[in-house]
């Protein structure tokens, strides 16, 4: 029998990403999906029936007030993250908040300050960091396998087509490539830079008819000497891979967003490929990290610390400022 105590989960937002999360949660030892909530009770009930969840609520307030929930996953639209997370934190719940953590750094700062003041667990759901191939990449880097890291090239983009009613193209819903696909490449660069903000940022963003960025290109320079060239899009298919170049070798991560492999190339040696044959998509690992933190009394994740989450949001703010892109209410 397992000695890991059960963690009772609630999910806020019965949408597509929450369905992926709920499907993967079944593989997390000790996870009990107890309740789901949404703005529309009927959708929450449909979700509850699909995933055999005992309770369904029509508001975040009801979810936050449920005494049978330890940890809440926030899977709502970007602009709702802060309000939903704050409601749950005020209810005394630990929170795993989907990326992007918030729409801007000011919102992130408010959430982090409240969680720390009240000693509540809070974590950004940057699920890619916990995937075994990315864990292996971090280990290779820590061991100095490719020497001094000099350059990152990463891209993530897809062609979502032209639909002005889509959340991807609505400014009031936090649409655009930067918050949706860009968070992944910016976070990857931050991981390589040790959680530090770039000292120089050059960027180009194409604002479309609906006023959001449909694609972008970024050039980051860090004091360490690392340079990152990053691309993202929601109306253009990209190669969706990452290359990390060092003085002694390089690392390739194909489909790095949901990485299932990574290959290490070192001078005068045969390539080494790490292969992950997991049977689930990959959200399980971040859930396990959050659950272990609660069991151990930790208030944040060392892999995705809150200070770094805030720095990433400040970087995203700086990029949008170069484009003159603001969201309603800013």
ABEGO torsion letter per residue (X at the ends): XBABBBBBBBBBGABAAAAAAAAAAAABBGBBBABBBBABAAAAAAAAAAAGBABBBABAAAAAABAABABBBBABBAAAAAAAAAAAAAAGBBBBBBOBABABAAAAAAAAAAAAAAGBBBBBBBAAAABAAAAAAAAAAAAGAAEBBABBBBBBBBBAEBBAABAAABAAAGBEAAAAAAAAAAAAAAAAAGGBBBABBBBBBBBBAAGBBABBBBBBBBAAGBBBBBBBBAABBBAGBBBBBBAAEBBBBBGAAABABBBBBBBGBBBBBBBBABABAGAAAAAAAAAAAAAAGBABBAABBAAAAAAAAAAAAAAAAAAGBBBBGX
